[in-house]
Amino acid sequence: MSKRNSVKITCPKCKKESDFQIWESINIQLDPEMKEQVLNGEAFLFKCPDCGEEAYVNYSVLYHDMEKRIMIYLLPDVEEEIKAAAQFMSGMDENNLGLDLSAITEGYSNRIVTSLRELQEKIYISDAGYDDRIIEIMKMLYLGMMAEQTPDKRVDEILFDFVREGEHRIIFIEGGNVFASAPVNDEVYNDVRKTFKERIENNPSEYFIYDFVWARSLLK
């Protein structure tokens, strides 16, 4: 089920307090319009009714896609909250987060992320039909190649970019600007999947966090 709540937000500009609707959980089959609002950031955008100032609000939310059988928990980077969410997604500690565990069944992919950008990226990867663990490994492999080709560049972010249907790439960002990209095609993807299949299966993330850090530890 989807669940939302109203909280008080203080405008960063005029300092006036007003109500803001946050989502505690989003089921995109029950509320299909919310998927686009997550992807474009609208679900996290506060607009002050007094002065018109806009600001993004970081809050915790559980994103649930029953069709693709994936649950993604967006949380702040706080160890206690991540641990509690991991217990919840493992089917443990049912009362800790106050959410219904009946939707968590065998065959689901459970993920925890700590930023809106990561949440959006996981959704794009799922929509493209890819395993995000393979994509994270591909990022690391491409990073090694990129370091040799552009040694003067500082890589601030590496992201999966959903360009258009059937066309995807991994982009390298410095200072907010994309300076290089590498294609994600089925041939390379399948080669990486076969090569690292055993290592992936033997190295699950304790807290369902599959990111750059996890991939780097896998390749050591």
C-alpha positions in Angstrom: 0.0 0.0 0.0 1.0 3.6 -0.4 1.1 5.8 2.7 1.7 9.5 3.2 1.8 12.0 6.0 1.8 15.8 6.5 4.8 17.4 8.1 5.7 21.0 8.9 8.4 22.6 6.8 10.1 25.9 7.4 10.8 27.8 4.2 14.6 28.4 3.9 13.9 31.9 2.4 11.0 33.6 4.3 11.2 31.3 7.4 7.5 30.7 7.5 6.2 27.3 8.4 3.7 25.4 6.2 2.5 21.8 5.6 4.2 19.5 3.2 3.0 16.0 2.1 5.7 13.3 2.4 5.3 9.7 1.3 6.2 7.0 3.8 5.7 4.3 1.1 4.8 4.4 -2.6 3.3 1.5 -4.4 3.4 2.5 -8.1 0.7 0.0 -9.1 -1.7 1.6 -6.7 -0.5 5.2 -7.4 1.1 5.0 -10.9 1.4 8.8 -11.2 3.9 8.7 -8.3 6.6 7.0 -10.4 7.1 10.0 -12.6 7.0 12.3 -9.6 9.8 10.4 -8.1 11.8 10.3 -11.3 11.4 14.1 -11.9 11.9 14.9 -8.2 8.4 16.5 -7.8 7.5 14.2 -4.9 10.4 15.8 -2.9 9.9 19.4 -4.0 8.7 21.9 -1.4 7.0 25.0 -2.8 6.5 27.8 -0.2 2.9 29.0 -0.4 3.9 32.4 0.9 7.0 33.5 -1.0 7.2 30.8 -3.8 10.6 29.5 -2.8 11.4 26.0 -3.9 13.6 23.5 -2.2 14.1 19.7 -2.2 13.2 17.9 1.0 15.1 14.7 1.9 12.9 12.2 3.6 12.7 8.4 4.0 10.4 6.5 1.7 9.8 2.9 0.6 9.4 2.6 -3.2 7.5 -0.6 -4.2 7.1 -1.9 -7.8 5.0 -5.1 -7.6 5.2 -5.8 -11.3 9.1 -5.7 -11.4 9.2 -7.2 -7.9 11.5 -4.6 -6.4 11.5 -2.6 -3.2 13.9 0.3 -2.8 14.2 2.0 0.6 15.4 5.6 0.5 17.0 6.5 3.8 19.4 9.0 5.3 22.9 7.8 5.6 22.5 6.8 9.3 23.7 3.4 10.3 20.9 2.7 12.9 18.1 3.5 10.3 19.8 1.5 7.6 20.2 -1.5 9.9 16.5 -1.3 11.0 15.4 -1.1 7.3 17.6 -4.1 6.4 16.0 -6.1 9.2 12.6 -5.1 7.9 13.4 -6.1 4.3 14.8 -9.4 5.6 11.4 -10.2 7.1 12.6 -9.5 10.6 11.5 -6.9 13.2 8.1 -6.5 11.7 6.9 -3.8 14.1 10.0 -1.7 14.0 8.9 0.4 10.9 5.2 -0.1 11.1 4.8 -1.4 7.6 3.1 -4.4 6.1 5.5 -7.2 5.4 3.1 -9.3 3.4 4.3 -7.8 0.1 7.9 -9.0 0.7 7.9 -12.4 -0.9 10.5 -14.7 -2.4 11.9 -13.4 -5.7 11.9 -9.7 -4.7 15.0 -7.6 -5.1 15.4 -5.4 -2.0 17.6 -2.4 -2.1 18.6 0.5 0.3 19.8 3.8 -1.1 20.8 7.0 0.7 20.0 9.7 -1.9 17.2 10.6 -4.3 19.7 10.4 -7.2 20.4 6.7 -6.2 16.7 5.9 -6.0 16.1 7.4 -9.4 19.1 5.5 -10.9 17.9 2.1 -9.4 14.5 2.7 -11.0 16.0 3.4 -14.4 18.2 0.3 -14.2 15.2 -1.8 -13.3 13.1 -0.3 -16.1 16.0 -1.2 -18.6 15.8 -4.8 -17.4 19.3 -4.9 -15.9 20.6 -6.2 -12.6 22.0 -3.1 -10.7 24.8 -5.3 -9.3 26.1 -5.9 -12.8 25.8 -2.2 -13.6 27.9 -1.3 -10.5 30.6 -3.6 -11.6 30.6 -2.2 -15.1 31.0 1.3 -13.6 34.2 0.1 -11.8 35.6 -1.5 -15.0 34.9 1.5 -17.1 36.4 3.8 -14.4 39.7 2.0 -14.7 39.7 2.6 -18.5 38.6 6.2 -18.0 41.4 6.9 -15.5 43.9 5.9 -18.2 42.3 7.9 -21.0 41.5 11.1 -19.0 44.0 11.2 -16.1 43.5 14.9 -15.6 39.8 14.5 -14.8 38.3 14.1 -11.3 35.3 11.8 -11.3 32.7 13.0 -8.8 29.9 10.7 -9.9 29.3 7.7 -12.1 25.7 7.1 -13.1 23.6 4.9 -15.2 21.9 7.1 -17.8 18.6 6.1 -19.3 18.9 8.0 -22.6 15.9 6.5 -24.4 14.2 3.2 -24.9 16.9 0.6 -25.8 19.8 3.1 -25.5 21.7 3.3 -22.2 25.1 4.5 -21.1 27.2 5.0 -18.0 28.2 8.7 -17.6 31.1 10.2 -15.8 30.6 13.5 -14.0 33.0 16.2 -12.8 31.7 19.4 -11.2 28.1 18.6 -12.2 29.1 18.2 -15.9 29.2 15.0 -18.0 32.7 14.7 -19.5 32.6 11.1 -20.8 30.3 8.2 -21.3 30.4 4.5 -22.1 27.7 2.4 -23.7 25.8 -0.2 -21.9 25.1 -3.0 -24.4 23.9 -6.5 -24.0 27.1 -8.1 -25.1 29.3 -6.4 -22.5 26.6 -6.7 -19.9 26.3 -10.5 -20.4 30.1 -10.9 -20.4 30.3 -9.2 -17.0 27.4 -11.1 -15.6 29.0 -14.5 -16.6 32.4 -13.5 -15.4 31.3 -12.2 -11.9 28.3 -14.5 -11.3 29.9 -16.6 -8.6 31.5 -13.6 -6.9 28.2 -11.8 -6.8 26.3 -14.7 -5.4 29.0 -15.2 -2.7 29.2 -11.6 -1.7 25.7 -10.3 -0.8 25.4 -6.9 0.8 24.6 -7.1 4.5 22.3 -4.0 4.2 21.0 -4.4 0.7 23.3 -1.6 -0.5 24.7 -2.3 -3.9 26.8 0.6 -4.9 30.3 1.8 -6.0 31.8 0.7 -2.6 30.3 -2.8 -2.8 31.5 -3.2 -6.4 35.0 -2.0 -5.5 35.2 -4.5 -2.6 34.1 -7.3 -5.0 36.8 -6.5 -7.5 39.7 -6.4 -5.0 
